[in-house]
Amino acid sequence: MFIVTIDEDQCSGCSECTESCPAHLLSFVEDKAQVTGDESECLGCESCITVCPSGAISIAEM
């Protein structure tokens, strides 16, 4: 299981991560990315981390 964390202060609001997540866990809410899906569905692929220009996303394996 993976835990996705988004630092809203660092998030630039580009929405790149929401488009890249194959599990559709991330959504664009009030100009910021947020985890809105079931985190147990996270694949740990780190595609969201790769595309985030501001480095606002981290993933931890539990």
Number of C-alpha atoms within 10 A of each C-alpha: 11 15 15 20 13 18 15 14 8 13 19 17 17 15 20 18 25 21 14 17 20 15 16 17 18 23 18 17 12 8 13 17 23 22 17 12 13 11 16 12 14 19 13 16 13 16 16 24 20 13 18 19 16 13 15 17 22 13 16 10 8 6
